[in-house]
Amino acid sequence: MLSKDETRRYARHIVLKGVGGEGQQKLKAARVLVVGAGGLGSPVIAYLAAAGVGTLGVVDHDMVSLSNLQRQVIHRTDGAGVAKVESADAFVAALNPHVGFIGYAERIGAGNAASLIAAHDLVIDGTDDFDTRALVAAAARAAGKPLVSGAVSMFDGQVTVFMPDGPGFGDLYPDRPDPEDLPACEVVGVLGAVTGVIGTLMAMEAIKLITGLGTPLVGRLLLYDGRDARFDDVRYS
């Protein structure tokens, strides 16, 4: 049941047709694993915490640095050198005390992906490494868990949803790209607001999956061109 404080906090959800009290209860009961507390993970964590997701698990082995803060908006200047999961925990606690936070200060990999994912209902991947994204996608499919996946580069971004019984990561990426064709953010840069656009879309897809609202991006890749302010929808199977 929602407490009086939660009822006031989520009033705009509760009166919203398609969400309502039932949808808010589903959000409260949900356990979501966010892989990465960086540029994409920051808006995901912020909006899911604000929405009242009951338990947020966050996996990130890295520390906050000054060069993160142009896009990683849940972290603070005085948090430089602090573990990102610790910084994210403080942000969530300050925003919404009704959200449980579990921080995993470790790198996700073949040895721990299955156990991390098994403890949650839904996975959101905001990592920037292709091999890690492929590993998370495979682990989520093996566990029978939905996965919201996003990526950004420079001025552009993309987001899609992988369901256990739908088109998978290998259908979208049948060929593994050459690492040299995927330059790191540190090399080519990224406009901070682009991570906000894509991360917020990822949070929206997660809320849709949890509440049953609308049509998720299954078998569809939503592409965002920040320079031309254009969205394109590409289907894959």
PyMOL commands that set and color helices and strands:
alter all, ss='L'
color gray80, all
select helices_A, chain A and resi 4-9+11-14+20-29+41-51+66-68+77-79+84-95+113-118+130-143+169-172+179-181+185-188+192-211
alter helices_A, ss='H'
color red, helices_A
select strands_A, chain A and resi 31-35+55-59+100-104+122-125+147-153+156-162+220-225+230-235
alter strands_A, ss='S'
color yellow, strands_A
deselect
rebuild
show_as cartoon
